[in-house]
Amino acid sequence: MTDEQILEDIKKGNSFAYRELVIRYESQIASTIIGMLGKGPEAEDIGQEVFIRFFKAIPGFRGESSVGTYLTRIAINLSLNEIKRRKRRKNIFIEKEVSELINYIDENKPEVLEDKALINRAIQSLNPKFRSVLVLRLIDGYSTDEVAKILKIPMGTVLSRLSRAQEKLKEKLTPFMEVSYG
C-alpha cells in the first residue's frame, strides 16, 4: 500500500492502517531524533510525540510533502524544542549555582572574608556588559525583563549575556572553590 492509501484508510477510521504507517517510519524518525538528541528517555518521548502530532494533523494533511518528510520535520522541530529546553535547564542550574555563590558573598563571618574578596574580584574581572547583567539580575534581584529595560537591550541579549557571565564566573571560581571546599 502507498502512503496515500494508508492515509485514506486512517481517515476512514482504520487503526491498523495507522499502525502500518508507524511501523513504516519509526526507525527513520528514531534515527533523526537520536541524531539530534542522543539516546535517552527524552528521545523516546519525542518519538512518540511525533506520531501523536501527525495523527492529529492527518485530517488537514494536504500531501504537499511526503509523509516521511512531514514526520521528519515534526521530529526536527520537537528535537530543537528539547535542545532549547535543555539549554534553559542548564542556564537555570548555572544561575542557581552562581546565586548561591553570591549569597555566600553576603555572609559577614570573618572566615568568609577572603572568599568574599575572591568572588568580588571575579565579578569585577568580568567584561562590563556581562557584569552589568549579572549584578542587576543576581545581586540586585531585578527580573530579566527589568534588566532589559534598565540596560535598554533586548531580553534575548540579557539572557545570553547572563548565561555567558555565569559561565565565566563559574570558570574563574571553580578552581578556588574545589581547593577550599573539595
C-alpha positions in Angstrom: 0.0 0.0 0.0 1.2 3.5 -0.7 1.3 6.2 2.0 -1.7 7.9 0.3 -3.8 4.7 0.5 -2.8 4.3 4.1 -3.8 7.9 4.9 -7.2 7.3 3.3 -7.7 4.2 5.4 -6.8 6.1 8.5 -9.2 8.9 7.6 -11.9 6.2 7.4 -11.1 5.1 10.9 -8.8 2.1 10.2 -6.5 2.0 13.3 -4.5 -0.9 11.7 -3.6 1.4 8.8 -2.1 3.9 11.3 -0.1 1.2 13.0 1.3 0.3 9.5 2.4 3.9 9.0 4.1 4.0 12.4 6.0 0.7 11.6 7.0 2.1 8.2 8.5 5.3 9.6 9.5 4.6 13.2 13.2 3.7 12.5 13.7 6.7 10.3 12.2 9.1 12.9 14.1 7.4 15.7 17.3 7.8 13.8 16.6 11.5 13.2 15.8 12.2 16.9 18.7 10.2 18.2 21.0 12.0 15.8 19.7 15.3 17.3 19.5 14.4 21.0 21.3 11.2 21.6 19.6 8.1 23.1 17.5 8.6 26.2 14.0 9.0 27.6 13.6 12.4 26.0 14.3 10.9 22.6 11.7 8.2 23.2 9.1 10.7 24.3 9.7 12.9 21.3 9.4 9.9 19.0 6.0 9.1 20.4 5.0 12.8 20.3 5.9 12.9 16.6 3.4 10.3 15.7 0.8 11.7 18.1 1.1 15.1 16.4 1.0 13.6 13.0 -2.1 11.6 13.9 -3.8 14.8 15.0 -2.7 16.6 11.8 -3.9 13.9 9.4 -7.3 15.5 8.7 -5.6 18.6 7.5 -2.6 16.9 5.8 -2.6 18.0 2.2 0.2 15.9 1.0 2.3 18.8 -0.2 5.3 16.8 1.1 5.7 13.1 1.6 4.7 11.5 4.8 8.3 10.8 5.6 9.3 14.4 5.1 6.4 15.7 7.1 7.2 13.3 10.0 10.9 14.3 9.8 10.0 18.0 10.0 7.9 17.3 13.1 10.8 15.3 14.6 13.3 18.1 13.9 11.1 20.8 15.3 10.4 18.8 18.5 14.1 18.0 18.9 15.0 21.6 18.5 12.5 22.5 21.2 14.0 19.9 23.5 17.5 21.3 22.9 16.2 24.8 23.9 14.6 23.3 27.0 17.9 21.6 27.9 19.7 24.9 27.5 17.2 26.7 29.7 17.5 24.0 32.3 21.3 24.3 32.2 21.1 28.1 32.5 18.8 27.8 35.4 21.2 25.3 37.1 24.1 27.6 36.5 22.1 30.6 37.7 21.3 28.7 40.9 24.9 27.9 41.5 26.0 31.5 40.9 23.2 32.8 43.1 24.4 30.5 45.9 28.0 31.9 45.5 26.6 35.4 45.5 24.5 34.7 48.6 27.7 33.3 50.1 29.3 36.8 49.5 26.7 38.4 51.7 27.7 36.4 54.7 29.7 38.6 57.1 31.5 35.9 59.0 35.3 36.5 59.5 36.2 33.1 57.9 34.3 34.1 54.7 36.0 37.5 54.1 38.8 36.0 52.0 36.4 34.1 49.8 34.1 37.1 49.6 37.0 39.2 48.3 37.8 36.5 45.8 34.3 36.4 44.5 34.1 40.2 44.3 37.3 40.2 42.3 36.0 37.6 39.9 32.8 39.6 39.3 34.8 42.8 38.8 37.0 41.0 36.3 34.1 40.3 34.0 33.6 42.4 30.9 31.3 45.3 31.9 28.5 44.2 29.6 28.4 40.8 31.3 29.0 42.2 34.8 26.1 44.7 34.5 23.6 42.0 33.6 24.9 39.7 36.3 24.8 42.4 39.0 21.4 43.6 38.1 19.8 40.2 37.8 21.5 38.1 40.5 22.8 40.6 43.1 20.2 43.4 42.8 17.4 40.9 42.1 15.8 42.6 39.1 13.7 40.4 36.8 15.1 39.6 33.3 12.5 42.0 31.8 13.5 44.8 34.2 17.2 44.3 33.4 16.4 44.6 29.7 14.5 47.8 30.3 17.2 49.3 32.5 20.0 48.5 30.1 17.8 49.2 27.0 18.7 45.9 25.3 16.5 43.0 24.1 15.5 40.3 26.5 17.4 37.7 24.4 20.6 39.7 24.8 20.0 39.9 28.6 19.6 36.1 28.7 22.7 35.4 26.6 24.9 37.8 28.5 23.7 36.4 31.8 24.5 32.9 30.7 27.9 33.9 29.5 28.6 35.9 32.7 27.6 32.9 34.8 29.8 30.6 32.8 32.8 32.9 33.0 32.3 33.5 36.7 32.0 29.8 37.4 35.2 29.1 35.4 37.0 31.7 37.4 35.7 30.5 40.8 35.5 26.7 40.4 39.3 26.1 40.9 39.2 28.1 44.2 36.0 26.5 45.4 37.4 23.0 44.8 40.6 23.9 46.8 38.7 25.5 49.6 35.8 23.0 49.9 36.6 20.0 47.9 
